[in-house]
Protein backbone atom coordinates (compact mmCIF):
# COMPACT_ATOMS: atom_id res chain seq x y z
CA UNK A 1 0.00 0.00 0.00
CA UNK A 2 1.37 3.40 -0.96
CA UNK A 3 2.00 5.97 1.75
CA UNK A 4 -0.62 8.40 0.41
CA UNK A 5 -3.28 5.68 0.33
CA UNK A 6 -2.49 4.65 3.88
CA UNK A 7 -2.72 8.26 5.09
CA UNK A 8 -6.08 8.73 3.31
CA UNK A 9 -7.49 5.64 5.05
CA UNK A 10 -6.20 6.80 8.44
CA UNK A 11 -7.67 10.27 7.93
CA UNK A 12 -11.04 8.93 6.77
CA UNK A 13 -11.32 6.67 9.85
CA UNK A 14 -10.20 9.52 12.13
CA UNK A 15 -7.51 7.34 13.72
CA UNK A 16 -4.51 8.88 15.53
CA UNK A 17 -2.13 9.48 12.64
CA UNK A 18 1.12 9.26 14.62
CA UNK A 19 0.10 5.97 16.21
CA UNK A 20 -1.09 4.38 12.97
CA UNK A 21 2.07 5.34 11.06
CA UNK A 22 4.27 3.83 13.77
CA UNK A 23 5.72 7.02 15.24
CA UNK A 24 6.98 6.83 18.80
CA UNK A 25 4.95 8.72 21.37
CA UNK A 26 6.94 10.13 24.29
CA UNK A 27 5.03 11.50 27.27
CA UNK A 28 7.09 13.11 30.03
CA UNK A 29 5.15 13.67 33.22
CA UNK A 30 7.42 16.00 35.12
CA UNK A 31 11.14 15.34 35.65
CA UNK A 32 10.75 11.88 37.16
CA UNK A 33 8.68 9.82 34.73
CA UNK A 34 8.41 9.20 30.99
CA UNK A 35 6.13 6.87 29.02
CA UNK A 36 7.13 5.66 25.55
CA UNK A 37 4.73 3.99 23.13
CA UNK A 38 5.50 2.40 19.75
CA UNK A 39 9.08 1.42 20.44
CA UNK A 40 10.95 -1.48 18.81
CA UNK A 41 13.51 -2.34 21.47
CA UNK A 42 15.99 -1.31 24.13
CA UNK A 43 19.49 -0.72 22.70
CA UNK A 44 21.36 0.29 25.88
CA UNK A 45 20.32 0.49 29.51
CA UNK A 46 22.43 2.11 32.21
CA UNK A 47 21.71 4.02 35.42
CA UNK A 48 22.53 7.31 33.64
CA UNK A 49 21.01 6.74 30.17
CA UNK A 50 18.62 4.53 28.24
CA UNK A 51 18.70 4.28 24.44
CA UNK A 52 15.56 3.02 22.70
CA UNK A 53 15.02 2.07 19.05
CA UNK A 54 11.80 3.14 17.36
CA UNK A 55 10.60 2.71 13.79
CA UNK A 56 11.90 6.10 12.66
CA UNK A 57 14.64 7.06 15.12
CA UNK A 58 16.44 6.36 18.37
CA UNK A 59 15.48 8.01 21.63
CA UNK A 60 18.18 8.74 24.20
CA UNK A 61 17.02 9.50 27.73
CA UNK A 62 19.71 10.75 30.09
CA UNK A 63 19.60 11.48 33.78
CA UNK A 64 20.37 9.70 37.03
CA UNK A 65 18.92 6.71 38.85
CA UNK A 66 17.03 5.75 35.68
CA UNK A 67 15.03 2.53 35.79
CA UNK A 68 12.56 0.81 33.50
CA UNK A 69 9.57 0.23 35.78
CA UNK A 70 7.75 -1.91 33.23
CA UNK A 71 7.52 -2.60 29.52
CA UNK A 72 5.01 -4.36 27.31
CA UNK A 73 4.81 -4.75 23.54
CA UNK A 74 3.15 -1.33 23.36
CA UNK A 75 4.47 0.82 26.19
CA UNK A 76 7.41 1.40 28.50
CA UNK A 77 7.63 3.42 31.73
CA UNK A 78 10.97 4.92 32.80
CA UNK A 79 11.48 6.61 36.15
CA UNK A 80 14.37 8.46 37.78
CA UNK A 81 15.68 12.01 37.48
CA UNK A 82 15.36 13.01 33.81
CA UNK A 83 17.85 15.49 32.37
CA UNK A 84 17.25 15.23 28.61
CA UNK A 85 15.24 13.38 26.00
CA UNK A 86 16.94 13.41 22.59
CA UNK A 87 15.96 12.04 19.19
CA UNK A 88 18.68 10.60 16.96
CA UNK A 89 18.43 9.52 13.30
PyMOL commands that set and color helices and strands:
alter all, ss='L'
color gray80, all
select helices_A, chain A and resi 3-13+17-20
alter helices_A, ss='H'
color red, helices_A
select strands_A, chain A and resi 25-28+33-37+39-45+49-54+58-71+75-88
alter strands_A, ss='S'
color yellow, strands_A
deselect
rebuild
show_as cartoon
